[in-house]
Amino acid sequence: MAQSNFKAQNVSSLFTLCGCVVNTNRASSFSAPVKKKRQRFVEKNGRCNVQHGNLGGETSRYLSDLFTTLVDLKWRWNLLIFILTYTIAWLVMASMWWVIAYIRGDLNHGHDSSYTPCVANVYNFPSAFLFFIETEATIGYGYRYITEKCPEGIILFLFQSLLGSIVDAFLIGCMFIKMSQPKKRAETLMFSQDAVISLRDGKLCLMFRVGNLRNSHMVSAQIRCKLIKSRQTPEGEFLPLDQCELDVGFGTGADQLFLVSPLTICHEINPKSPFFDLSQRSLMSEQFEIVVILEGIVETTGMTCQARTSYTEDEVLWGHRFLPVMSLEEGFFRVDYSQFHSTFEVPTPPYSVKEHEEKNSLPSPLSTPTPALTESHGEKEESSDESETVLCS
């Protein structure tokens, strides 16, 4: 009984990957599968919906690249680590100055002018903490200072300077890199809400639109598309998230963008395209996800920026085209972003490119002679040639 339940759970999880919910109850085993809202691999805002689990001992790899780990953390954790690190470092160093004063007996001669302490005017922990802050921040009030009769204080001062430089370089560098990351630049790169399929130059194409809201340009902008679709190999292997490249002009250089105004990215559906057998009817039952990746160099900072989005099968409109957003005015071109996501219907064949080519490849019975007629005609010509030869002889 437990084994049958385990098999039922495996079957249910397998069909869940495909986007269907299957009832494993025997009484309703012949009912049609109910389509479930499929989980996206990449969200519309570009966030990858993947979580890593059961790493085991592999989590130590994060510590080997501690700087990148801190940069990848969220801001609240960065600020917490920043505050805790400085607070602990200050308390530890102030405690070390207080320990030196305690061991030397300076705390017992706090107001004795004839006594030469290790650090002048340090007679308790608050005064030791203030001395450390004044030294670390290079304030230098002059009221507290190290005397020449304290070699251990000189050594601790050198150690404090080195440690402070390391902590400042690490944490401030981490915060600077995090603030200068071009993630926010990707938010000013727009993608159309839907993709469309229609004819362009007599060819069926999958199209979507990209735009740049800022006046600063994206240098060496390049776009790539991936098709995420579950499939089964001829050997029976099930690939739940198989990735396939969609050609958006790699061979012709059309994938290199001059993103000054909104551009429509086009994928021609041909025999090499994974959408070769996609029709308007099959689009309703297909399950796939198109991941779009736009990369470029931010002109102002010189850092690489990447923007991502995705389109599922219900976000692909068959027989639609994007509305124009460019207009010519006096001395410049104006972009109307209110129509950026708008589409309108256009006449588009409902069948796939494969079906269209198969229809065009069918021979016409009026234009092509039958083999029987050809053979009989050849036999008549041979007999006439033989008769002419006999008469001549």
Protein Blocks (a to p, Z undefined) as FASTA:
>chain_A
ZZmmmmmmmmmmmmmmnopacdfbfklmmbccdddddddfbdfkopacbddehkljmlmm
mmmmmmlmmmmpcfklmmmmmmmmmmmmmmmmmmmmmmmmmmnommmmmmlmkbccfbeh
iabfklmmmmmmmmmnononolaccdfklmklmmmmmmmmmmmmmmmmmmmmmmmmmmmp
cklmmmmpccdfbdcdddeehiacdddddddfbfbdcehiacddddddddddfkopacfb
acddddehlmnopmpccdfbccdddddddfkbmklmgcfklmmmgccddddddddddfkl
opacdddddddfklccghiacddfbdcdehiacddfklmmgccdddddfbdfklmmmmmm
pccfklpccfklmmmmmmmmmmmmmmmmmmmZZ
